[in-house]
Amino acid sequence: MTRFSSRRQFSALWRLFVLLPFFALSLSARAATLDAATLARRVDRHYDELRSLEVQFVQTYEGMGMNKRQSGALLLKKPGLMRWTYTDPNGKLYILNHKYGYFYTPGQTEAQRVPAKQIDDLQSPLRFLLGHTNLEREISDLRIISQQNGAYTLQGVPRRMGKQISSLSLTVTPDGIIRQIRVVETDGVVNEFQFSGETDNVPAPDSAFEFHAPAGVAIVDGSSPMQ
């Protein structure tokens, strides 16, 4: 290596060493400008623009003497349609359409049917995925927490559910995609959903949100939450 080439490399490394702190400060300043209100509007805008989506989920539920982990695929369609197809436990199904929510677990002889109006408050944190929301208006004491992986957590209390939920956290990407919803209820129950592989505007016929009971399974009126 020539002395000239060596000097050029040394000069380049020196400039990088000198400028690196300024780049870091610049990135830090840009991150600091992302406040809770700005990020909440990005979440609103992202999901408002969708007609449907499909995403993989992992649900954990802790409390009331239970500790469960379940997973599967979630299909959503506006307005207000949900289909949770579980792979663990395999065959478990939860469907919400405009009239009813249906809960079915394989091996049982009954599937529970609950009027959709009774499920609305219970499922409202998950409805953020369906859009037509305003996080700033619907969550009080909204604040933002930066995560090490580049994501952010929006945290607060749903205004309509302050007596039931003590804390709601949405972990989202900087462009407003929800990766996790964590609900802490006032009785200490923690219900958490992690999402991955979101695919937007997938085909979602209304027939996907109809429940057809397996042979030998009766549909009964109930009031069970989705767990």
N, C-alpha and C positions, 0 to 999 in steps of 0.2 A: 504494500500500500504506500502510495506517495505521500510526502509530507503535506501537499496541497489537499489531497483527498481526505487525509486525516483531520486537517484543520476544518474542512467543510463539515465533516460528520460531527466534530466536536462543537462547531458553531450551531449546527442544527439541534443537537441535543441540548445545548445551553438555552437556545430560544424556547424549546419545548419545556424545559425545566422552569424557566422564568414565567412563561405564559400559562402554564398549567393551573396555578392558583386562580388566575383571572377567569379561565374557562369554568372552573369549579364554582367560583362566585357567581358567574353569569347563570349557570344552570340552577344554582340554589335560589337566585333571585327570581328566575322564571317559575320555579316550583312554588315559591312563596306567594306568587300572585294568584295561584289557584286556590280560591277560597271556597267555603262550603256552598255559598249561593251559586257560584259559577259552575261548580261540579254538579250540583243538583239540577241545574238547568240542562246540562249536557245529558244527564240520565233521562230527564223528561223528554228531551228532544229525540234521543235515540229510540226510545220505545214508542213514542207517539207516532213515529214515521213507519213503524212496522205494521203489517197486517197479520202476521203469524210468526212463530218461531219454534224451533225444536232445540232442546239442550239436554245434556246429560247431567244428572244430579246425584249427589250423595247427601243423605239426610241423617243427622244424628239427633237423638232425643234423650235428654237426661232429666230425671226428676220423678217424683211420686213413686219412688222405688224401682224405676225402670232405667235401663241404659241400652238404647237400641241404635243400630246402624243399618240403614237401608239405602238402596240405590236403584237407578233405572233411567228412563227417558221421560222427559216432560214435553208435551205438545200443547202449545197455546194458540188461540185464535181470538181475535177481537170480534164482537165485544164479550168478554167474560167467559170464554170457553177454555177448559183445562182437561187434559188427559195425562194422568201419571201412570205409566206402565212400569212396574217394578220388575227388575231381574233378580233382586235380592231383598226379600224373598220372591222367588220366581212365581209369577202368576198373580201377584197382588195387584189390584187395580183401583184407582180412584178417578172418577169422571165427574166433572161439573159442567152442566149445560145451563140453559136459561131457566129451566124449571126445577131441576133437582141435582143434588150431589149423590153419587152412588159409591159405596165402600164395599169392596169384596176382597176377601182373603181366601186363597185356595184351601180346600179341605173343610170349609165351613158349609153348612146347609142353608145359610141365609146370607143375603146381601142387604145392606142397610140403605135406605133411601131417605134423604133429608131435603126439605124444601130449600132451594137456593138462597132465599132471603135469610134463612137462619144461619147460613154459612158465610154470609158476606163479611161480617165483622171479623170472624175467625180467620178468613183467608186474606184480609185486606193487605197485610205486608207483602204477600206473594203477588198481589195484583199490580204491584209496581212494574212487573214484567209485561203487563198488558198495556201499559201506557195510559194516556188520558189522566195523568196524575200531575200534581204540583207538590214536589217534595218539600219545598220551603213552607208551603201553606199547611201541609198535612202533618209535618213533623215539628214539634216544638223543641227549642233549645238545640237546633241543628248545628253541629260542629264537625270539623274535618280533622282527620288524623292521618298523617303520612305513614305509609308502610315501607319496609326495606326493599320489597320486590318491585317498587315503582307504582304500586296501586295506592288507593286512598280508601279510608273508611269514613262514611258519613254516619253520624250517630245522634240519636235523639229519642223522643218519645212520641208515638202516634197520638195526635190530639184526640181522636175519637175513642182511643183504647187505653187512656191513662190509668184506668182502674184495673186493667187486665195485664198490661205490658209495662214493665219498668224501664226497658231499654230495647231499642231497635237499632241494629247496625247493618249498613249496606257497604260491603267492600266492592269497589268499582275500579275500572281502569280509568286512566286520564281522559279517554274519549267517551266515558259514560256507560260502559258495559258492566252489568252487575255480575260479579263472580261469587258473591256470598251474601246470604241474608241470615242474620243471627237475631233471634227473638228471645229475650229474657222476660219471663212472665213474673208477675208480682208474687206468685207462690213459689218461686225458685226454679220452675221448669225452664230448661234451656232447649230451644228447638233451632237447629242450624241446617241450612241448605248450602251446599257448595255446587257451583255450576261450571260446566266446561263444554267446549265444542259447540258454542251457539251457532245455529244456522238460521238465517233470517228469511222470512217470506217463503216458507216451505209449503207445499200443497197440504191443505188441511180441510178436507170435506166435512160438512156437518155430521155426516154419518160416523165419523171418528169419535164423536162425542155422545153417541147413543150407547146405552148399556143394554146388553143382551145377556140375561142370566144363563149360566151353564145348566145343562140338564140336571134336574133334581135340586136346583137351588131356588129358594123362594125369596122374593123381594118383600122386605118388611120395612115399615116406617120406623125410623130411629133418630138419634141425635148425637151420634158419635163424631168426635173431631177426627181430622186426618192425622194419624200418628204412624 
